Amino acid sequence: MTTESSGFIAPKFDADQGRKLALICSKGTLDMAYPGLIIGNGAAQEGIEVHLFFTFWGLDIIRRKTIHKLTVTPVGNTAMRMGSTSLAMPQWLGALPGMSSIASWMMRGKIKGLAVPPVHEFLTQISEAGGHLWACKMSVDMMKLTKADFVDEVEDIINVSDFLDLSRDGDIIFI
Amino acid sequence: MPTANIVGREVHLNDEGFMTDPSEWNEEIAAFLARQIGIDPLTEDHWKVIRFLRTDFASEGETATLRRISTLAGVGTKELYGLFPGKPARKMAYVSGLPKPKGCV
């Protein structure tokens, strides 16, 4: 056994023990949903305690009715390029009927091509990895929603002071 | 590059302790590496994941991400976290004698 082994180095797999990350997801577009999901999932994979707090438009990411319908729009988005070129998509073109659907469809295709899961599957994966999903009380009240409006992975509806308790001594990222 | 003698076999490691030459790996080494990180013994479920990673690396040239394992190896995310707790993707790669996965999911 170990007597036959020498010169061995063990990786520091416990380097992130006790680390905590809280992500505030405030935007409900397809392009702004993914940063929180990817960072949150990545952190969970590193053994970091993760909390995703969905507020305002971000609630669309966890609502049963909208979770599969997140879109990205070229309108007003000067970073939207034509394919992989550096050419900006003309604003009049982005404003044509159906362009947001096409842009969203293309983005979903690209996400799938990278083997990144769709939004709901991603939330399930984060939850199964031990990550916590929370809905913001004030936004929920304002939009007249209830816990039943959200996917099962959402643990609860919490207020700001609950969120601050949960994220104490952790890193907080606002998206 | 550091080398180590693991169960009587010379292996190359990087600075973190991951093996750098997958061909130097064998099942005895896997069991040794697993013991170093508190996984003992390796059960049939562990081996299922390790064998998938080895086969997938041989055909794809890179280490499968957690997502790829959970969708293709038939072992769920929760189960993977149970088998290799804390940092599952890195630990699986480590025990399998492969580099850390490059993908993000």
Chai-1 contact restraints between the chains, C-beta under 6 A:
chainA,res_idxA,chainB,res_idxB,connection_type,confidence,min_distance_angstrom,max_distance_angstrom,comment,restraint_id
A,E4,B,V7,contact,1.0,0.0,6.0,A-B,restraint_1
A,E4,B,G8,contact,1.0,0.0,6.0,A-B,restraint_2
A,S5,B,N5,contact,1.0,0.0,6.0,A-B,restraint_3
A,S5,B,I6,contact,1.0,0.0,6.0,A-B,restraint_4
A,S5,B,V7,contact,1.0,0.0,6.0,A-B,restraint_5
A,S6,B,N5,contact,1.0,0.0,6.0,A-B,restraint_6
A,G7,B,A4,contact,1.0,0.0,6.0,A-B,restraint_7
A,G7,B,N5,contact,1.0,0.0,6.0,A-B,restraint_8
A,F8,B,A4,contact,1.0,0.0,6.0,A-B,restraint_9
A,I9,B,L13,contact,1.0,0.0,6.0,A-B,restraint_10
A,I9,B,G17,contact,1.0,0.0,6.0,A-B,restraint_11
A,A10,B,G17,contact,1.0,0.0,6.0,A-B,restraint_12
A,A10,B,Q36,contact,1.0,0.0,6.0,A-B,restraint_13
A,P11,B,E16,contact,1.0,0.0,6.0,A-B,restraint_14
A,P11,B,G17,contact,1.0,0.0,6.0,A-B,restraint_15
A,F13,B,I37,contact,1.0,0.0,6.0,A-B,restraint_16
A,F13,B,G86,contact,1.0,0.0,6.0,A-B,restraint_17
A,F13,B,K87,contact,1.0,0.0,6.0,A-B,restraint_18
A,I38,B,C104,contact,1.0,0.0,6.0,A-B,restraint_19
A,G42,B,C104,contact,1.0,0.0,6.0,A-B,restraint_20
A,Q45,B,L66,contact,1.0,0.0,6.0,A-B,restraint_21
A,Q45,B,A89,contact,1.0,0.0,6.0,A-B,restraint_22
A,E46,B,K87,contact,1.0,0.0,6.0,A-B,restraint_23
A,G47,B,G86,contact,1.0,0.0,6.0,A-B,restraint_24
A,G47,B,K87,contact,1.0,0.0,6.0,A-B,restraint_25
A,V116,B,V105,contact,1.0,0.0,6.0,A-B,restraint_26
A,Q125,B,T77,contact,1.0,0.0,6.0,A-B,restraint_27
A,E128,B,T77,contact,1.0,0.0,6.0,A-B,restraint_28
A,E128,B,K78,contact,1.0,0.0,6.0,A-B,restraint_29
A,A129,B,T77,contact,1.0,0.0,6.0,A-B,restraint_30
A,A129,B,Y81,contact,1.0,0.0,6.0,A-B,restraint_31
